[in-house]
């Protein structure tokens, strides 16, 4: 009798865990601001300046 009760308790716990894991609630991701053309232009300039600086094309006057 005791083994049957333990088996029933273990199976109930496993069923509870599986029911929680198998059906998670869908959370819609937060929507950000739409991209702005000036933001893309700023990123492009930043990348261009980094590239120029790394290649040392900018001549420093000393």
C-alpha positions in Angstrom: 0.0 0.0 0.0 2.8 2.4 0.9 4.6 1.8 -2.4 1.4 2.6 -4.3 1.0 5.9 -2.4 4.6 6.9 -3.1 4.3 6.1 -6.8 1.0 8.1 -7.0 2.6 11.1 -5.2 5.7 11.0 -7.5 3.6 10.7 -10.6 1.4 13.6 -9.5 4.5 15.8 -9.0 5.9 14.8 -12.4 2.5 15.5 -14.1 2.4 18.9 -12.4 5.9 19.8 -13.5 5.3 18.7 -17.0 2.0 20.7 -17.3 3.8 23.9 -16.2 6.7 23.4 -18.6 4.7 22.3 -21.6 2.3 25.2 -21.8 4.1 28.5 -21.1 2.3 31.7 -21.6 3.2 33.7 -24.7 4.8 37.0 -23.9 4.8 39.4 -26.8 8.2 41.1 -27.2 8.3 44.9 -26.6 8.3 46.9 -29.8 11.0 49.5 -30.1 10.8 52.8 -31.8 10.8 52.6 -35.6 14.2 53.3 -37.2 14.8 56.9 -38.2 16.9 57.8 -41.3 19.1 60.1 -39.3 20.0 57.3 -36.9 21.1 55.1 -39.8 23.2 58.0 -41.2 24.8 58.5 -37.8 25.7 54.9 -37.6 27.1 55.0 -41.1 29.3 58.0 -40.2 30.5 56.4 -37.0 31.6 53.3 -38.8 33.3 55.4 -41.5 35.2 57.4 -38.9 36.3 54.2 -37.1 37.5 52.7 -40.4 39.4 55.9 -41.3 41.0 56.1 -37.8 42.0 52.4 -37.8 43.6 52.7 -41.2 45.3 56.0 -40.1 44.2 57.8 -43.2 43.5 60.9 -41.1 46.8 62.8 -41.1 47.6 64.4 -37.8 49.3 67.7 -37.9 52.1 67.9 -35.2 
